[in-house]
Amino acid sequence: MPDDDQERQPLPPYLRIAADVREQIASGRLAPGALVPSITRLSQEYEVSRNTAVKALQVLAREGLTYRVAGWGTFVAERD
């Protein structure tokens, strides 16, 4: 059983960003085909490095929630 202190630790920034974008997708604020905020915008909004924002978007892509189009950006994937 996890220790109570471990359960209360905040999420790493990249997981917090991924959770926020995931919630926007689930709620419909970001519809299928919509452009996800850019790496630059996420890094500025969350005050994190670009690498952290990239890692957050990679998490969402691995989950099948987003896909990247080179030169265009990251988009919300169609729902099944």
PyMOL Python script that loads the backbone (N, CA, C, O; Angstrom):
from pymol import cmd

cmd.read_pdbstr("""\
ATOM      1  N   MET A   1       0.858  -1.182   0.000  1.00  0.00           N
ATOM      2  CA  MET A   1       0.000   0.000   0.000  1.00  0.00           C
ATOM      3  C   MET A   1       0.896   1.235   0.000  1.00  0.00           C
ATOM      4  O   MET A   1       1.849   1.304   0.777  1.00  0.00           O
ATOM      5  N   PRO A   2       0.594   2.246  -0.893  1.00  0.00           N
ATOM      6  CA  PRO A   2       1.440   3.433  -0.958  1.00  0.00           C
ATOM      7  C   PRO A   2       1.354   4.263   0.314  1.00  0.00           C
ATOM      8  O   PRO A   2       0.323   4.311   0.984  1.00  0.00           O
ATOM      9  N   ASP A   3       2.426   4.889   0.611  1.00  0.00           N
ATOM     10  CA  ASP A   3       2.532   5.792   1.739  1.00  0.00           C
ATOM     11  C   ASP A   3       1.713   7.045   1.430  1.00  0.00           C
ATOM     12  O   ASP A   3       1.689   7.485   0.281  1.00  0.00           O
ATOM     13  N   ASP A   4       1.034   7.637   2.437  1.00  0.00           N
ATOM     14  CA  ASP A   4       0.194   8.819   2.221  1.00  0.00           C
ATOM     15  C   ASP A   4       0.960   9.985   1.619  1.00  0.00           C
ATOM     16  O   ASP A   4       0.407  10.734   0.813  1.00  0.00           O
ATOM     17  N   ASP A   5       2.241  10.154   2.001  1.00  0.00           N
ATOM     18  CA  ASP A   5       3.040  11.241   1.451  1.00  0.00           C
ATOM     19  C   ASP A   5       3.241  11.080  -0.050  1.00  0.00           C
ATOM     20  O   ASP A   5       3.262  12.071  -0.780  1.00  0.00           O
ATOM     21  N   GLN A   6       3.388   9.844  -0.518  1.00  0.00           N
ATOM     22  CA  GLN A   6       3.567   9.596  -1.949  1.00  0.00           C
ATOM     23  C   GLN A   6       2.299   9.947  -2.723  1.00  0.00           C
ATOM     24  O   GLN A   6       2.381  10.461  -3.839  1.00  0.00           O
ATOM     25  N   GLU A   7       1.146   9.681  -2.154  1.00  0.00           N
ATOM     26  CA  GLU A   7      -0.113   9.972  -2.831  1.00  0.00           C
ATOM     27  C   GLU A   7      -0.351  11.468  -2.968  1.00  0.00           C
ATOM     28  O   GLU A   7      -1.040  11.892  -3.896  1.00  0.00           O
ATOM     29  N   ARG A   8       0.196  12.270  -2.079  1.00  0.00           N
ATOM     30  CA  ARG A   8      -0.038  13.715  -2.082  1.00  0.00           C
ATOM     31  C   ARG A   8       0.984  14.492  -2.896  1.00  0.00           C
ATOM     32  O   ARG A   8       0.836  15.702  -3.064  1.00  0.00           O
ATOM     33  N   GLN A   9       2.004  13.839  -3.401  1.00  0.00           N
ATOM     34  CA  GLN A   9       3.016  14.540  -4.175  1.00  0.00           C
ATOM     35  C   GLN A   9       2.399  15.043  -5.472  1.00  0.00           C
ATOM     36  O   GLN A   9       1.636  14.332  -6.126  1.00  0.00           O
ATOM     37  N   PRO A  10       2.738  16.283  -5.840  1.00  0.00           N
ATOM     38  CA  PRO A  10       2.182  16.816  -7.095  1.00  0.00           C
ATOM     39  C   PRO A  10       2.737  16.074  -8.300  1.00  0.00           C
ATOM     40  O   PRO A  10       3.817  15.486  -8.255  1.00  0.00           O
ATOM     41  N   LEU A  11       1.968  16.120  -9.374  1.00  0.00           N
ATOM     42  CA  LEU A  11       2.404  15.492 -10.625  1.00  0.00           C
ATOM     43  C   LEU A  11       3.597  16.253 -11.200  1.00  0.00           C
ATOM     44  O   LEU A  11       3.704  17.465 -11.018  1.00  0.00           O
ATOM     45  N   PRO A  12       4.482  15.556 -11.885  1.00  0.00           N
ATOM     46  CA  PRO A  12       5.542  16.268 -12.619  1.00  0.00           C
ATOM     47  C   PRO A  12       4.875  17.210 -13.629  1.00  0.00           C
ATOM     48  O   PRO A  12       3.773  16.929 -14.101  1.00  0.00           O
ATOM     49  N   PRO A  13       5.530  18.312 -13.959  1.00  0.00           N
ATOM     50  CA  PRO A  13       4.909  19.294 -14.863  1.00  0.00           C
ATOM     51  C   PRO A  13       4.405  18.713 -16.177  1.00  0.00           C
ATOM     52  O   PRO A  13       3.325  19.089 -16.633  1.00  0.00           O
ATOM     53  N   TYR A  14       5.157  17.806 -16.799  1.00  0.00           N
ATOM     54  CA  TYR A  14       4.703  17.278 -18.091  1.00  0.00           C
ATOM     55  C   TYR A  14       3.419  16.471 -17.941  1.00  0.00           C
ATOM     56  O   TYR A  14       2.576  16.482 -18.839  1.00  0.00           O
ATOM     57  N   LEU A  15       3.258  15.772 -16.818  1.00  0.00           N
ATOM     58  CA  LEU A  15       2.024  15.021 -16.595  1.00  0.00           C
ATOM     59  C   LEU A  15       0.862  15.945 -16.253  1.00  0.00           C
ATOM     60  O   LEU A  15      -0.284  15.648 -16.591  1.00  0.00           O
ATOM     61  N   ARG A  16       1.142  17.056 -15.590  1.00  0.00           N
ATOM     62  CA  ARG A  16       0.097  18.044 -15.282  1.00  0.00           C
ATOM     63  C   ARG A  16      -0.414  18.668 -16.579  1.00  0.00           C
ATOM     64  O   ARG A  16      -1.621  18.828 -16.758  1.00  0.00           O
ATOM     65  N   ILE A  17       0.500  19.020 -17.479  1.00  0.00           N
ATOM     66  CA  ILE A  17       0.104  19.582 -18.774  1.00  0.00           C
ATOM     67  C   ILE A  17      -0.708  18.557 -19.560  1.00  0.00           C
ATOM     68  O   ILE A  17      -1.762  18.883 -20.105  1.00  0.00           O
ATOM     69  N   ALA A  18      -0.221  17.327 -19.616  1.00  0.00           N
ATOM     70  CA  ALA A  18      -0.936  16.267 -20.338  1.00  0.00           C
ATOM     71  C   ALA A  18      -2.332  16.069 -19.746  1.00  0.00           C
ATOM     72  O   ALA A  18      -3.297  15.888 -20.489  1.00  0.00           O
ATOM     73  N   ALA A  19      -2.447  16.101 -18.429  1.00  0.00           N
ATOM     74  CA  ALA A  19      -3.753  15.924 -17.775  1.00  0.00           C
ATOM     75  C   ALA A  19      -4.699  17.068 -18.136  1.00  0.00           C
ATOM     76  O   ALA A  19      -5.884  16.842 -18.379  1.00  0.00           O
ATOM     77  N   ASP A  20      -4.178  18.294 -18.172  1.00  0.00           N
ATOM     78  CA  ASP A  20      -5.022  19.440 -18.517  1.00  0.00           C
ATOM     79  C   ASP A  20      -5.508  19.349 -19.965  1.00  0.00           C
ATOM     80  O   ASP A  20      -6.685  19.583 -20.239  1.00  0.00           O
ATOM     81  N   VAL A  21      -4.622  19.018 -20.878  1.00  0.00           N
ATOM     82  CA  VAL A  21      -5.020  18.897 -22.293  1.00  0.00           C
ATOM     83  C   VAL A  21      -5.971  17.706 -22.459  1.00  0.00           C
ATOM     84  O   VAL A  21      -6.943  17.790 -23.210  1.00  0.00           O
ATOM     85  N   ARG A  22      -5.694  16.603 -21.764  1.00  0.00           N
ATOM     86  CA  ARG A  22      -6.569  15.425 -21.808  1.00  0.00           C
ATOM     87  C   ARG A  22      -7.980  15.801 -21.358  1.00  0.00           C
ATOM     88  O   ARG A  22      -8.961  15.358 -21.955  1.00  0.00           O
ATOM     89  N   GLU A  23      -8.085  16.610 -20.315  1.00  0.00           N
ATOM     90  CA  GLU A  23      -9.389  17.046 -19.804  1.00  0.00           C
ATOM     91  C   GLU A  23     -10.103  17.927 -20.823  1.00  0.00           C
ATOM     92  O   GLU A  23     -11.319  17.831 -20.987  1.00  0.00           O
ATOM     93  N   GLN A  24      -9.342  18.791 -21.512  1.00  0.00           N
ATOM     94  CA  GLN A  24      -9.935  19.640 -22.550  1.00  0.00           C
ATOM     95  C   GLN A  24     -10.470  18.794 -23.701  1.00  0.00           C
ATOM     96  O   GLN A  24     -11.502  19.122 -24.287  1.00  0.00           O
ATOM     97  N   ILE A  25      -9.781  17.722 -24.024  1.00  0.00           N
ATOM     98  CA  ILE A  25     -10.232  16.812 -25.084  1.00  0.00           C
ATOM     99  C   ILE A  25     -11.489  16.072 -24.621  1.00  0.00           C
ATOM    100  O   ILE A  25     -12.468  15.983 -25.362  1.00  0.00           O
ATOM    101  N   ALA A  26     -11.459  15.544 -23.401  1.00  0.00           N
ATOM    102  CA  ALA A  26     -12.591  14.777 -22.870  1.00  0.00           C
ATOM    103  C   ALA A  26     -13.853  15.639 -22.752  1.00  0.00           C
ATOM    104  O   ALA A  26     -14.963  15.158 -22.979  1.00  0.00           O
ATOM    105  N   SER A  27     -13.674  16.913 -22.398  1.00  0.00           N
ATOM    106  CA  SER A  27     -14.827  17.797 -22.216  1.00  0.00           C
ATOM    107  C   SER A  27     -15.368  18.343 -23.529  1.00  0.00           C
ATOM    108  O   SER A  27     -16.459  18.912 -23.563  1.00  0.00           O
ATOM    109  N   GLY A  28     -14.606  18.174 -24.617  1.00  0.00           N
ATOM    110  CA  GLY A  28     -15.040  18.683 -25.902  1.00  0.00           C
ATOM    111  C   GLY A  28     -14.538  20.076 -26.214  1.00  0.00           C
ATOM    112  O   GLY A  28     -14.787  20.587 -27.306  1.00  0.00           O
ATOM    113  N   ARG A  29     -13.827  20.716 -25.270  1.00  0.00           N
ATOM    114  CA  ARG A  29     -13.262  22.040 -25.563  1.00  0.00           C
ATOM    115  C   ARG A  29     -12.254  21.959 -26.696  1.00  0.00           C
ATOM    116  O   ARG A  29     -12.096  22.908 -27.464  1.00  0.00           O
ATOM    117  N   LEU A  30     -11.567  20.819 -26.800  1.00  0.00           N
ATOM    118  CA  LEU A  30     -10.709  20.540 -27.954  1.00  0.00           C
ATOM    119  C   LEU A  30     -11.352  19.366 -28.689  1.00  0.00           C
ATOM    120  O   LEU A  30     -11.251  18.217 -28.257  1.00  0.00           O
ATOM    121  N   ALA A  31     -12.001  19.664 -29.782  1.00  0.00           N
ATOM    122  CA  ALA A  31     -12.737  18.658 -30.553  1.00  0.00           C
ATOM    123  C   ALA A  31     -11.790  17.880 -31.462  1.00  0.00           C
ATOM    124  O   ALA A  31     -10.679  18.334 -31.735  1.00  0.00           O
ATOM    125  N   PRO A  32     -12.224  16.714 -31.930  1.00  0.00           N
ATOM    126  CA  PRO A  32     -11.414  15.975 -32.895  1.00  0.00           C
ATOM    127  C   PRO A  32     -11.055  16.860 -34.090  1.00  0.00           C
ATOM    128  O   PRO A  32     -11.908  17.552 -34.646  1.00  0.00           O
ATOM    129  N   GLY A  33      -9.782  16.824 -34.469  1.00  0.00           N
ATOM    130  CA  GLY A  33      -9.293  17.637 -35.563  1.00  0.00           C
ATOM    131  C   GLY A  33      -8.814  19.020 -35.146  1.00  0.00           C
ATOM    132  O   GLY A  33      -8.190  19.726 -35.938  1.00  0.00           O
ATOM    133  N   ALA A  34      -9.101  19.411 -33.907  1.00  0.00           N
ATOM    134  CA  ALA A  34      -8.685  20.732 -33.428  1.00  0.00           C
ATOM    135  C   ALA A  34      -7.173  20.774 -33.207  1.00  0.00           C
ATOM    136  O   ALA A  34      -6.547  19.771 -32.864  1.00  0.00           O
ATOM    137  N   LEU A  35      -6.618  21.936 -33.410  1.00  0.00           N
ATOM    138  CA  LEU A  35      -5.200  22.166 -33.173  1.00  0.00           C
ATOM    139  C   LEU A  35      -4.962  22.289 -31.672  1.00  0.00           C
ATOM    140  O   LEU A  35      -5.613  23.088 -30.999  1.00  0.00           O
ATOM    141  N   VAL A  36      -4.042  21.506 -31.159  1.00  0.00           N
ATOM    142  CA  VAL A  36      -3.662  21.555 -29.745  1.00  0.00           C
ATOM    143  C   VAL A  36      -2.723  22.745 -29.573  1.00  0.00           C
ATOM    144  O   VAL A  36      -1.975  23.066 -30.497  1.00  0.00           O
ATOM    145  N   PRO A  37      -2.740  23.415 -28.402  1.00  0.00           N
ATOM    146  CA  PRO A  37      -1.797  24.521 -28.203  1.00  0.00           C
ATOM    147  C   PRO A  37      -0.363  24.098 -28.542  1.00  0.00           C
ATOM    148  O   PRO A  37       0.048  22.965 -28.289  1.00  0.00           O
ATOM    149  N   SER A  38       0.372  25.030 -29.113  1.00  0.00           N
ATOM    150  CA  SER A  38       1.737  24.747 -29.562  1.00  0.00           C
ATOM    151  C   SER A  38       2.683  24.508 -28.390  1.00  0.00           C
ATOM    152  O   SER A  38       2.372  24.818 -27.239  1.00  0.00           O
ATOM    153  N   ILE A  39       3.833  23.954 -28.714  1.00  0.00           N
ATOM    154  CA  ILE A  39       4.878  23.728 -27.713  1.00  0.00           C
ATOM    155  C   ILE A  39       5.263  25.056 -27.072  1.00  0.00           C
ATOM    156  O   ILE A  39       5.416  25.146 -25.854  1.00  0.00           O
ATOM    157  N   THR A  40       5.419  26.079 -27.896  1.00  0.00           N
ATOM    158  CA  THR A  40       5.779  27.401 -27.375  1.00  0.00           C
ATOM    159  C   THR A  40       4.709  27.924 -26.435  1.00  0.00           C
ATOM    160  O   THR A  40       5.015  28.420 -25.351  1.00  0.00           O
ATOM    161  N   ARG A  41       3.463  27.816 -26.847  1.00  0.00           N
ATOM    162  CA  ARG A  41       2.366  28.318 -26.004  1.00  0.00           C
ATOM    163  C   ARG A  41       2.285  27.550 -24.688  1.00  0.00           C
ATOM    164  O   ARG A  41       2.140  28.155 -23.626  1.00  0.00           O
ATOM    165  N   LEU A  42       2.377  26.217 -24.753  1.00  0.00           N
ATOM    166  CA  LEU A  42       2.323  25.424 -23.524  1.00  0.00           C
ATOM    167  C   LEU A  42       3.487  25.762 -22.596  1.00  0.00           C
ATOM    168  O   LEU A  42       3.301  25.882 -21.385  1.00  0.00           O
ATOM    169  N   SER A  43       4.687  25.915 -23.160  1.00  0.00           N
ATOM    170  CA  SER A  43       5.851  26.210 -22.322  1.00  0.00           C
ATOM    171  C   SER A  43       5.710  27.579 -21.658  1.00  0.00           C
ATOM    172  O   SER A  43       6.131  27.755 -20.515  1.00  0.00           O
ATOM    173  N   GLN A  44       5.129  28.537 -22.353  1.00  0.00           N
ATOM    174  CA  GLN A  44       4.919  29.864 -21.767  1.00  0.00           C
ATOM    175  C   GLN A  44       3.785  29.848 -20.741  1.00  0.00           C
ATOM    176  O   GLN A  44       3.911  30.418 -19.657  1.00  0.00           O
ATOM    177  N   GLU A  45       2.695  29.201 -21.086  1.00  0.00           N
ATOM    178  CA  GLU A  45       1.523  29.165 -20.202  1.00  0.00           C
ATOM    179  C   GLU A  45       1.819  28.459 -18.879  1.00  0.00           C
ATOM    180  O   GLU A  45       1.372  28.898 -17.820  1.00  0.00           O
ATOM    181  N   TYR A  46       2.573  27.368 -18.947  1.00  0.00           N
ATOM    182  CA  TYR A  46       2.872  26.585 -17.750  1.00  0.00           C
ATOM    183  C   TYR A  46       4.239  26.932 -17.143  1.00  0.00           C
ATOM    184  O   TYR A  46       4.643  26.365 -16.127  1.00  0.00           O
ATOM    185  N   GLU A  47       4.939  27.870 -17.783  1.00  0.00           N
ATOM    186  CA  GLU A  47       6.259  28.310 -17.315  1.00  0.00           C
ATOM    187  C   GLU A  47       7.212  27.131 -17.141  1.00  0.00           C
ATOM    188  O   GLU A  47       7.815  26.934 -16.086  1.00  0.00           O
ATOM    189  N   VAL A  48       7.324  26.353 -18.223  1.00  0.00           N
ATOM    190  CA  VAL A  48       8.211  25.190 -18.256  1.00  0.00           C
ATOM    191  C   VAL A  48       9.077  25.272 -19.504  1.00  0.00           C
ATOM    192  O   VAL A  48       8.836  26.102 -20.380  1.00  0.00           O
ATOM    193  N   SER A  49      10.080  24.416 -19.583  1.00  0.00           N
ATOM    194  CA  SER A  49      10.926  24.380 -20.770  1.00  0.00           C
ATOM    195  C   SER A  49      10.149  23.790 -21.953  1.00  0.00           C
ATOM    196  O   SER A  49       9.136  23.112 -21.779  1.00  0.00           O
ATOM    197  N   ARG A  50      10.643  24.064 -23.137  1.00  0.00           N
ATOM    198  CA  ARG A  50      10.039  23.488 -24.343  1.00  0.00           C
ATOM    199  C   ARG A  50      10.111  21.966 -24.286  1.00  0.00           C
ATOM    200  O   ARG A  50       9.187  21.288 -24.735  1.00  0.00           O
ATOM    201  N   ASN A  51      11.200  21.422 -23.738  1.00  0.00           N
ATOM    202  CA  ASN A  51      11.335  19.966 -23.632  1.00  0.00           C
ATOM    203  C   ASN A  51      10.219  19.363 -22.786  1.00  0.00           C
ATOM    204  O   ASN A  51       9.723  18.278 -23.089  1.00  0.00           O
ATOM    205  N   THR A  52       9.828  20.062 -21.731  1.00  0.00           N
ATOM    206  CA  THR A  52       8.738  19.582 -20.876  1.00  0.00           C
ATOM    207  C   THR A  52       7.423  19.573 -21.648  1.00  0.00           C
ATOM    208  O   THR A  52       6.641  18.628 -21.536  1.00  0.00           O
ATOM    209  N   ALA A  53       7.177  20.627 -22.432  1.00  0.00           N
ATOM    210  CA  ALA A  53       5.954  20.692 -23.240  1.00  0.00           C
ATOM    211  C   ALA A  53       5.957  19.589 -24.296  1.00  0.00           C
ATOM    212  O   ALA A  53       4.922  18.971 -24.546  1.00  0.00           O
ATOM    213  N   VAL A  54       7.107  19.338 -24.916  1.00  0.00           N
ATOM    214  CA  VAL A  54       7.223  18.263 -25.904  1.00  0.00           C
ATOM    215  C   VAL A  54       6.893  16.931 -25.254  1.00  0.00           C
ATOM    216  O   VAL A  54       6.162  16.122 -25.826  1.00  0.00           O
ATOM    217  N   LYS A  55       7.424  16.700 -24.067  1.00  0.00           N
ATOM    218  CA  LYS A  55       7.181  15.436 -23.361  1.00  0.00           C
ATOM    219  C   LYS A  55       5.688  15.259 -23.057  1.00  0.00           C
ATOM    220  O   LYS A  55       5.164  14.150 -23.153  1.00  0.00           O
ATOM    221  N   ALA A  56       5.013  16.338 -22.694  1.00  0.00           N
ATOM    222  CA  ALA A  56       3.569  16.269 -22.422  1.00  0.00           C
ATOM    223  C   ALA A  56       2.810  15.862 -23.681  1.00  0.00           C
ATOM    224  O   ALA A  56       1.911  15.023 -23.624  1.00  0.00           O
ATOM    225  N   LEU A  57       3.169  16.455 -24.816  1.00  0.00           N
ATOM    226  CA  LEU A  57       2.491  16.118 -26.071  1.00  0.00           C
ATOM    227  C   LEU A  57       2.808  14.690 -26.501  1.00  0.00           C
ATOM    228  O   LEU A  57       1.966  14.028 -27.109  1.00  0.00           O
ATOM    229  N   GLN A  58       4.000  14.211 -26.196  1.00  0.00           N
ATOM    230  CA  GLN A  58       4.352  12.829 -26.516  1.00  0.00           C
ATOM    231  C   GLN A  58       3.494  11.849 -25.719  1.00  0.00           C
ATOM    232  O   GLN A  58       3.098  10.804 -26.236  1.00  0.00           O
ATOM    233  N   VAL A  59       3.210  12.183 -24.471  1.00  0.00           N
ATOM    234  CA  VAL A  59       2.346  11.334 -23.638  1.00  0.00           C
ATOM    235  C   VAL A  59       0.974  11.204 -24.299  1.00  0.00           C
ATOM    236  O   VAL A  59       0.435  10.103 -24.415  1.00  0.00           O
ATOM    237  N   LEU A  60       0.417  12.327 -24.726  1.00  0.00           N
ATOM    238  CA  LEU A  60      -0.912  12.317 -25.353  1.00  0.00           C
ATOM    239  C   LEU A  60      -0.914  11.547 -26.673  1.00  0.00           C
ATOM    240  O   LEU A  60      -1.879  10.852 -26.993  1.00  0.00           O
ATOM    241  N   ALA A  61       0.165  11.675 -27.429  1.00  0.00           N
ATOM    242  CA  ALA A  61       0.268  10.933 -28.693  1.00  0.00           C
ATOM    243  C   ALA A  61       0.342   9.434 -28.440  1.00  0.00           C
ATOM    244  O   ALA A  61      -0.300   8.651 -29.141  1.00  0.00           O
ATOM    245  N   ARG A  62       1.126   9.030 -27.436  1.00  0.00           N
ATOM    246  CA  ARG A  62       1.221   7.598 -27.101  1.00  0.00           C
ATOM    247  C   ARG A  62      -0.129   7.036 -26.659  1.00  0.00           C
ATOM    248  O   ARG A  62      -0.422   5.861 -26.881  1.00  0.00           O
ATOM    249  N   GLU A  63      -0.943   7.876 -26.038  1.00  0.00           N
ATOM    250  CA  GLU A  63      -2.282   7.452 -25.604  1.00  0.00           C
ATOM    251  C   GLU A  63      -3.274   7.436 -26.767  1.00  0.00           C
ATOM    252  O   GLU A  63      -4.412   6.994 -26.609  1.00  0.00           O
ATOM    253  N   GLY A  64      -2.846   7.912 -27.923  1.00  0.00           N
ATOM    254  CA  GLY A  64      -3.723   7.939 -29.090  1.00  0.00           C
ATOM    255  C   GLY A  64      -4.690   9.111 -29.109  1.00  0.00           C
ATOM    256  O   GLY A  64      -5.631   9.123 -29.902  1.00  0.00           O
ATOM    257  N   LEU A  65      -4.470  10.101 -28.241  1.00  0.00           N
ATOM    258  CA  LEU A  65      -5.375  11.246 -28.170  1.00  0.00           C
ATOM    259  C   LEU A  65      -5.021  12.340 -29.162  1.00  0.00           C
ATOM    260  O   LEU A  65      -5.881  13.134 -29.544  1.00  0.00           O
ATOM    261  N   THR A  66      -3.762  12.390 -29.585  1.00  0.00           N
ATOM    262  CA  THR A  66      -3.319  13.417 -30.510  1.00  0.00           C
ATOM    263  C   THR A  66      -2.419  12.807 -31.573  1.00  0.00           C
ATOM    264  O   THR A  66      -1.952  11.675 -31.442  1.00  0.00           O
ATOM    265  N   TYR A  67      -2.188  13.573 -32.618  1.00  0.00           N
ATOM    266  CA  TYR A  67      -1.208  13.184 -33.638  1.00  0.00           C
ATOM    267  C   TYR A  67      -0.539  14.452 -34.142  1.00  0.00           C
ATOM    268  O   TYR A  67      -1.122  15.536 -34.097  1.00  0.00           O
ATOM    269  N   ARG A  68       0.676  14.306 -34.616  1.00  0.00           N
ATOM    270  CA  ARG A  68       1.474  15.441 -35.076  1.00  0.00           C
ATOM    271  C   ARG A  68       1.570  15.435 -36.603  1.00  0.00           C
ATOM    272  O   ARG A  68       1.741  14.388 -37.228  1.00  0.00           O
ATOM    273  N   VAL A  69       1.458  16.616 -37.178  1.00  0.00           N
ATOM    274  CA  VAL A  69       1.657  16.809 -38.605  1.00  0.00           C
ATOM    275  C   VAL A  69       2.842  17.764 -38.749  1.00  0.00           C
ATOM    276  O   VAL A  69       2.767  18.926 -38.348  1.00  0.00           O
ATOM    277  N   ALA A  70       3.936  17.262 -39.326  1.00  0.00           N
ATOM    278  CA  ALA A  70       5.142  18.073 -39.462  1.00  0.00           C
ATOM    279  C   ALA A  70       4.837  19.389 -40.177  1.00  0.00           C
ATOM    280  O   ALA A  70       4.205  19.403 -41.233  1.00  0.00           O
ATOM    281  N   GLY A  71       5.285  20.474 -39.596  1.00  0.00           N
ATOM    282  CA  GLY A  71       5.085  21.787 -40.180  1.00  0.00           C
ATOM    283  C   GLY A  71       3.746  22.424 -39.866  1.00  0.00           C
ATOM    284  O   GLY A  71       3.535  23.599 -40.170  1.00  0.00           O
ATOM    285  N   TRP A  72       2.842  21.676 -39.266  1.00  0.00           N
ATOM    286  CA  TRP A  72       1.505  22.188 -38.950  1.00  0.00           C
ATOM    287  C   TRP A  72       1.210  22.228 -37.466  1.00  0.00           C
ATOM    288  O   TRP A  72       0.657  23.212 -36.974  1.00  0.00           O
ATOM    289  N   GLY A  73       1.566  21.180 -36.744  1.00  0.00           N
ATOM    290  CA  GLY A  73       1.319  21.157 -35.307  1.00  0.00           C
ATOM    291  C   GLY A  73       0.745  19.836 -34.854  1.00  0.00           C
ATOM    292  O   GLY A  73       0.817  18.827 -35.556  1.00  0.00           O
ATOM    293  N   THR A  74       0.174  19.863 -33.666  1.00  0.00           N
ATOM    294  CA  THR A  74      -0.427  18.682 -33.044  1.00  0.00           C
ATOM    295  C   THR A  74      -1.938  18.850 -33.047  1.00  0.00           C
ATOM    296  O   THR A  74      -2.455  19.917 -32.717  1.00  0.00           O
ATOM    297  N   PHE A  75      -2.637  17.790 -33.421  1.00  0.00           N
ATOM    298  CA  PHE A  75      -4.089  17.828 -33.543  1.00  0.00           C
ATOM    299  C   PHE A  75      -4.728  16.750 -32.676  1.00  0.00           C
ATOM    300  O   PHE A  75      -4.102  15.742 -32.350  1.00  0.00           O
ATOM    301  N   VAL A  76      -5.987  16.982 -32.309  1.00  0.00           N
ATOM    302  CA  VAL A  76      -6.763  16.005 -31.546  1.00  0.00           C
ATOM    303  C   VAL A  76      -7.178  14.891 -32.501  1.00  0.00           C
ATOM    304  O   VAL A  76      -7.713  15.147 -33.580  1.00  0.00           O
ATOM    305  N   ALA A  77      -6.924  13.659 -32.089  1.00  0.00           N
ATOM    306  CA  ALA A  77      -7.294  12.494 -32.899  1.00  0.00           C
ATOM    307  C   ALA A  77      -8.801  12.281 -32.881  1.00  0.00           C
ATOM    308  O   ALA A  77      -9.492  12.695 -31.949  1.00  0.00           O
ATOM    309  N   GLU A  78      -9.295  11.632 -33.921  1.00  0.00           N
ATOM    310  CA  GLU A  78     -10.714  11.267 -33.978  1.00  0.00           C
ATOM    311  C   GLU A  78     -10.995  10.234 -32.889  1.00  0.00           C
ATOM    312  O   GLU A  78     -10.161   9.378 -32.593  1.00  0.00           O
ATOM    313  N   ARG A  79     -12.167  10.332 -32.309  1.00  0.00           N
ATOM    314  CA  ARG A  79     -12.564   9.350 -31.287  1.00  0.00           C
ATOM    315  C   ARG A  79     -13.127   8.106 -31.969  1.00  0.00           C
ATOM    316  O   ARG A  79     -13.724   8.168 -33.044  1.00  0.00           O
ATOM    317  N   ASP A  80     -12.914   6.982 -31.302  1.00  0.00           N
ATOM    318  CA  ASP A  80     -13.450   5.717 -31.841  1.00  0.00           C
ATOM    319  C   ASP A  80     -14.920   5.574 -31.575  1.00  0.00           C
ATOM    320  O   ASP A  80     -15.522   4.572 -31.961  1.00  0.00           O
TER     321      ASP A  80
END
""", "prot")
cmd.dss("prot")
cmd.show_as("cartoon", "prot")
cmd.util.cbc("prot")
cmd.orient("prot")
